[in-house]
Amino acid sequence: MMETSTDVHIESARLQKEIKSYLGLNSSELVFEFSNQEGKTKLDLITINPRHNQSFLFHSELGFDKVDALKKMMEYVRNYREQESPYTVQWMTKDERVLHTSYFRASNILDCLDKLYYGRDRNTITVFSVVLNPVS
């Protein structure tokens, strides 16, 4: 029994490393957040922008377990550029008063805003513009 759980951890670590490397991000810029949702494992992949020190949702996946969720995330990471539209968002935090520009891939404008607001009170950020970028 013990051997199986070790394999799961090894596989989980391997997939996380593969996802980081595929995205070209280091460990301090990517957070893998696992939670249980309706008997399944939800994985929220969160990016941290070191320039303005804010975190955003990159993508969520639901799997049977951690490894399944990570495999689905890897599949998403390999294909998201072809499947989702590029958005540019200009925003400001209530206390900073500095205009920031962030880039997201999302299926639509609401999905884009959900990624921006992930894990925070919507009143703490003012959005000035959301632009769907032409696909090059």
Secondary structure, DSSP 8 states (H G I E B T S, - for coil): -HHHHHHHHHHHHHHHHHHHHHHT--GGGEEEEEEEETTEEEEEEEEEETTTTEEEEEEEEEESSHHHHHHHHHHHHHHHHHHSEEEEEEEEETTT---EEEEEEESSHHHHHHHHHTTS-GGGEEEEEEEE----
